[in-house]
Amino acid sequence: MTARGRRPLIAGNWKLHNTIAETVALCRALRNELAGALDAEVVVAPVYTALAAARDALDGSRIEVAAQDCHWEPKGAFTGAVAVSLLADAGAKWIIVGHSERRQLFGETDEAVRKKTAAVLTGGVTPIVCVGETLAERERGKTLEVVLGQLDGALAGLAPEQVAHVVVAYEPVWAIGTGRNASPGDAEEVHRAIRGRLAASAGAQVADGVRILYGGSVKPDNARALLAEPDIDGALVGGASLAVDSFVAIVRAVR
């Protein structure tokens, strides 16, 4: 358990990688490697087309399946969109919303993230809400302004009991896929600020229970130091989650 009894969560975001067969093979390998008792919850997020196959491959294991995004409407004329209920039907128990690549590459706004977060909660699935600043914003000293603004936007209108079911992921955009990462101290500073904002908006009890993950070039050689910080409750892992050895090492870095 982390500080105040929060169970660590390690989530692997597989992004636009792996066929159904490759997904099944990776799931089976992770299932075998992580068959024993785990100190962390473990989640993997394959592409939409492999969600059901991943669910089946992991059935009965300690690893759960997440989707990488969703649409906020339950149904309708929204070509190419996938609703929360459909993702849950395919096996997703978690849904990532507001990932920096959705914001940066697809123009996703704070309002869209808010709608998605609410839809995920309404659908009985757990949202992993991503926030993070660009390098330019960090260099201008805007990190907390940007991160807390995104957090406020994503959670606007939610009751404290709903916020209690949210997972937050801090992912500095400048550290994603670059090999750079925030130092444990820098990451902890932002995580602590996020928890403080949650306490101000939803109450100290809710804030103490919400898990806040770090994402941004998390690897076996830096995971233990990051996860040792009191307000870092796990990791949202990108590239390192695509290789069995490195992802398993990150999961086992939890103590």
C-alpha positions in Angstrom: 0.0 0.0 0.0 1.1 3.6 -0.6 0.8 6.4 1.9 -2.7 6.5 3.6 -3.5 3.0 2.3 -3.8 3.8 -1.5 -3.1 0.7 -3.5 -0.5 1.4 -6.2 -1.7 1.1 -9.8 0.5 0.4 -12.8 -1.2 0.9 -16.2 0.3 0.1 -19.6 -0.8 2.3 -22.5 -0.1 0.3 -25.6 -1.2 3.2 -27.9 -1.3 2.3 -31.6 0.6 -1.0 -31.4 -0.1 -4.7 -31.7 -2.5 -6.8 -33.8 -5.0 -9.0 -32.0 -2.6 -12.0 -32.1 0.3 -9.8 -30.8 -2.0 -8.5 -28.0 -3.0 -12.0 -26.9 0.6 -13.1 -26.9 1.6 -10.1 -24.7 -1.3 -10.6 -22.4 -0.5 -14.3 -21.9 3.2 -13.5 -21.2 2.3 -10.9 -18.7 -0.3 -13.2 -17.1 2.4 -15.8 -16.6 5.0 -13.4 -15.3 2.6 -11.7 -12.9 0.7 -14.8 -11.7 1.7 -14.5 -8.0 0.6 -12.0 -5.4 1.0 -8.4 -6.5 1.6 -5.3 -4.5 -0.1 -3.2 -7.3 -3.2 -3.3 -9.4 -2.2 -3.9 -13.0 -4.0 -2.6 -16.1 -3.2 -2.8 -19.8 -4.8 -0.7 -22.6 -4.7 -2.3 -26.0 -6.2 -0.8 -29.2 -10.0 -1.0 -29.5 -10.0 -3.9 -31.9 -8.1 -6.1 -29.4 -10.0 -5.2 -26.3 -12.2 -8.3 -26.2 -9.3 -10.6 -27.1 -7.3 -9.1 -24.3 -10.2 -9.5 -21.9 -10.4 -13.2 -22.8 -6.7 -13.8 -22.6 -6.5 -12.2 -19.1 -9.8 -13.7 -17.8 -9.2 -15.0 -14.3 -5.9 -13.2 -13.9 -5.0 -10.2 -11.7 -4.6 -8.0 -14.8 -7.5 -5.8 -16.0 -8.2 -4.1 -19.3 -8.5 -0.4 -20.1 -9.5 1.5 -23.2 -7.4 4.3 -24.5 -10.3 6.8 -25.1 -14.0 7.0 -25.5 -16.8 9.2 -26.7 -19.2 10.9 -24.3 -22.4 10.1 -26.1 -24.0 6.7 -25.5 -25.1 6.2 -29.1 -26.0 8.1 -32.3 -24.7 9.5 -35.5 -21.0 9.8 -34.4 -19.0 8.0 -37.1 -15.8 6.5 -35.7 -16.7 7.1 -32.1 -16.9 4.4 -29.4 -19.2 4.7 -26.4 -18.4 3.8 -22.8 -21.0 1.1 -22.8 -19.5 -0.6 -25.9 -16.0 -0.4 -24.4 -17.3 -2.0 -21.2 -19.0 -4.6 -23.2 -15.7 -5.4 -24.8 -14.0 -5.8 -21.4 -12.8 -2.4 -20.4 -13.0 -1.7 -16.7 -10.9 1.5 -17.0 -10.8 4.2 -19.7 -8.0 6.7 -20.2 -9.3 10.2 -21.0 -7.5 13.4 -21.8 -4.2 11.8 -22.7 -1.7 14.4 -24.0 -1.6 12.8 -27.4 -5.4 13.3 -27.7 -5.0 16.9 -26.6 -2.0 17.7 -28.8 -2.7 15.6 -31.9 -6.4 15.6 -32.0 -7.3 18.9 -30.5 -9.1 17.6 -27.5 -10.3 20.3 -25.1 -10.8 20.5 -21.4 -14.5 20.5 -22.1 -14.3 17.3 -24.1 -12.3 15.7 -21.3 -15.0 16.8 -18.8 -17.7 15.2 -20.8 -15.8 12.0 -21.2 -14.9 11.8 -17.5 -18.6 12.2 -16.6 -19.7 9.6 -19.2 -17.1 7.1 -17.9 -18.3 7.5 -14.3 -21.9 7.3 -15.4 -21.1 4.1 -17.2 -19.7 2.4 -14.1 -16.1 2.4 -15.5 -13.1 4.0 -13.8 -11.6 7.0 -15.7 -7.8 7.6 -15.7 -7.8 11.4 -16.2 -4.5 12.7 -17.7 -3.1 16.2 -17.1 0.3 17.7 -18.0 2.2 20.6 -19.3 4.3 21.1 -22.4 8.0 22.0 -22.3 7.3 25.6 -23.3 4.7 25.9 -20.5 7.1 24.4 -18.0 9.9 26.8 -19.0 7.6 29.7 -18.5 6.8 28.6 -15.0 3.2 27.6 -15.9 3.3 24.0 -14.8 0.9 24.2 -11.9 -1.3 26.7 -13.6 -1.7 24.4 -16.6 -2.0 21.1 -14.7 -4.5 22.4 -12.1 -6.5 24.1 -14.8 -6.8 20.9 -16.7 -7.7 19.0 -13.5 -10.4 21.6 -12.7 -11.8 21.4 -16.2 -12.0 17.6 -16.2 -13.7 17.3 -12.8 -16.0 20.3 -13.1 -19.5 19.5 -12.0 -18.7 16.2 -10.3 -19.8 15.5 -6.8 -17.2 14.5 -4.3 -18.4 10.9 -4.3 -17.8 10.8 -8.0 -14.3 12.3 -7.7 -13.5 9.5 -5.3 -13.8 7.1 -8.2 -11.4 9.0 -10.5 -7.7 8.1 -11.0 -5.5 11.1 -12.1 -2.4 10.7 -14.2 0.2 13.5 -14.3 2.1 13.2 -17.5 4.4 16.1 -18.4 4.1 16.2 -22.2 7.8 17.0 -22.6 8.7 13.6 -21.0 6.4 11.3 -23.1 8.4 9.2 -25.5 11.5 11.5 -25.2 13.6 9.5 -22.8 13.4 12.5 -20.4 11.4 12.4 -17.2 10.7 14.6 -14.3 12.9 14.0 -11.3 11.1 12.3 -8.4 11.1 15.5 -6.5 9.7 17.5 -9.4 7.0 14.9 -10.0 6.1 14.8 -6.3 5.7 18.6 -6.2 3.1 18.4 -8.9 1.4 15.4 -7.4 1.2 17.1 -4.1 -0.4 20.2 -5.7 -2.9 18.0 -7.5 -3.9 16.3 -4.2 -4.2 19.7 -2.6 -6.5 20.9 -5.3 -8.6 17.8 -4.9 -8.8 18.4 -1.2 -10.0 22.0 -1.8 -12.6 20.9 -4.3 -13.8 17.5 -3.0 -12.6 17.4 0.6 -9.6 16.0 2.3 -11.0 12.5 2.8 -11.6 12.1 -1.0 -8.2 13.6 -1.9 -6.5 11.2 0.5 -8.1 8.3 -1.4 -7.6 9.3 -5.0 -4.7 7.7 -6.7 -2.4 9.9 -8.8 -0.1 8.2 -11.3 3.0 9.5 -12.9 3.5 9.1 -16.7 6.4 10.1 -18.9 9.3 7.8 -19.9 8.8 5.6 -16.9 11.3 2.7 -17.1 12.6 0.0 -14.8 15.6 2.2 -13.8 13.6 5.1 -12.6 10.4 3.5 -11.5 11.4 2.7 -7.9 12.6 6.2 -7.1 9.4 7.7 -8.6 7.1 5.3 -6.8 8.9 5.9 -3.5 7.4 9.5 -3.4 4.5 9.8 -1.0 2.0 11.2 -3.4 3.0 9.1 -6.5 0.6 6.1 -6.4 1.7 4.3 -9.5 2.6 4.9 -13.1 1.0 5.2 -16.6 3.6 3.5 -18.7 4.0 3.9 -22.5 6.8 2.4 -24.5 8.1 0.3 -21.6 4.8 -1.5 -21.3 5.1 -3.1 -24.7 8.0 -5.3 -23.6 7.2 -8.0 -21.0 10.5 -7.7 -19.1 10.4 -3.9 -18.7 6.7 -3.7 -17.7 7.1 -6.6 -15.2 10.1 -4.9 -13.7 8.1 -1.7 -13.2 5.2 -3.6 -11.6 7.7 -5.2 -9.3 9.3 -1.9 -8.4 6.2 -1.2 -6.2 7.0 -1.8 -2.6 
